[in-house]
Amino acid sequence: MELKERRVYVKSSHQKMLVIRVDDIGDYLLFRNCIEQIYVNKSAEYHITLLGNLAWKELFDVFDKDFVDEVIWLDKRKFNDDVEYKKNFLISLAQSYYNLVLVSAKSRYFLLEDLLSLAVNSDHKIANINDLSNAISTPVDERSIYNTFVQWHHKDVHESIFNKLFFRDALNINMNRALPHIDKKRIPVIGFSNEPYAVIFPGASLKMKRWSTGKFAAVADYLIDKKKLQIIIAGAEADRTYSSQIVKRSKNRNNITDCCGKTGLLELMALINGANILISNDTCAAHIGALTDVKSIIPLNGRHYGRFFPYPSQSNHVVPVYPKSFKSLITSTDIFNFQGRHNINDIKATEVTDKIDILLNNFQVAGHEDCHQL
C-alpha cells in the first residue's frame, strides 16, 4: 500500500472510520476544511483513516495531518495505468476492516472511488447519490456497493458547502458555515520578487478550460504597463508550452519570470499568497487564490456554473469572467452545474483588464449567493 502513515498511539475505541477522497488538488482544497470538523466531532468515537490522493500530500502534511489518525496515500496515476500497482493496492485495502466508510465525492468514478469502496471490508458504506456530470454511469447497481445514500436537499450549492452537507447528514454532526479557508500562518514566506507582482497560471487539464496565451500576454502587458507589476508565470513543467508563448507574445519580456515546473504545491501557494493579483484558468491555482484571499480573476467557459465558480458572495475577491454567450444564460433558473461548453476564447483581454481595474481599486464585486443554512 502506498505511503501508509500511522500515529504512534492506538485508541481504546474499536470503531474505525475510513474517509475516501481521491480526486484532484482543487477538489481537496474544497473538501479539506471538513477534515478538522469530522475529527473534532468523531475522534473520541472513531479511529479515523483518510484514503487520499498522493498529488495533494504536500499540502495535507502542512495543514491537515493533525486531524486524522492514519492516512493511506493512493498514487492515482499508477492506479489507473499500472495493473500490478492497482491489484496490490486493492488487496492491501481488503485486509482491513472499517465500521464505517464515507465517500463524499459528488461525482464518483466506478473504476476509482467505487472500486476502492468495493475492496474495503465494511458493514456500512455511505456515499452521495452519484452526479454523473464528470463520470460515466456505474456498470453495477450502486446499492450492491453502498448501504446508504445521502439525499441532496441542497444540491444547487457551491462544492465546499455540498461537502459539509454530506458529512453533516452522514454523521449527524454540526458543520460550521465558514467558506473554504486556510491557516495562512503556515504558508512559508518565500522571496519570489523584490517588487510587487502578479501571478499568471495559464495551464488547465482540459483544452476547453484554457484561455489563449495571446490574451494572457495582453493582460500581462497591461499589468506591467498600467499597474507597474512584475509578472510571474506559474504551472507544471508541461505548462511551459503556454508560458513560453506568453513570454514570446509579450512586449515586456524582461518583466516576466517563468516559474513553470519550478515550484511544488506549497511553494505555489506561497507564490500566490504573496501576489497582488492572480489571473488563472480553472485550476487548483484559482482555488488557492480563493483560500488565501488574493484578488483573483478566472476566465471560464461556464461549465459547472455555481458548483466551483462563482464562489459564494462573501468571496468577492474571486471574480469569474464568462463569454458573453454564456452570461445571457445566467439568469436562467436551471443554469446551476451547466453542462454545455461555451468558447472560453470568446472572452476578450479587455474584459479581464476591466476586472483588474475594479479589483485593484478595491471596488466590491458581487459573487454567487448561497442562501441556505447548514
Secondary structure, 3 states (H helix, E strand, C coil): CCCCEECCCCCCCCCEEEEEECCCHHHHHHHCHHHHHHHHHHCCCCEEEEEEEHHHHHHHHHHCHHHCCEEEEECHHHHHHCHHHHHHHHHHHCCCEECEEEECCCCCCHHHHHHHHHHCEECCEEEECCCHHHCCCCCCCHHHCCCEEECCCCCCCCHHHHHHHHHHHHHCCCCCCCCCCCCHHHCCCCCCCCCCEEEEECCCCCHHHCCCHHHHHHHHHHHHHCCCCEEEECCCHHHHHHHHHHHHHCCCHHHEEECCCCCCHHHHHHHHHCCCEEEECCCHHHHHHHHCCCCEEEECCCCCECCCECCECCCCCEEEECCHHHHCCCCCCCCCCCCCCCCHHHCCHHHHHHHHHHHHCCCCCCCECCCCCC
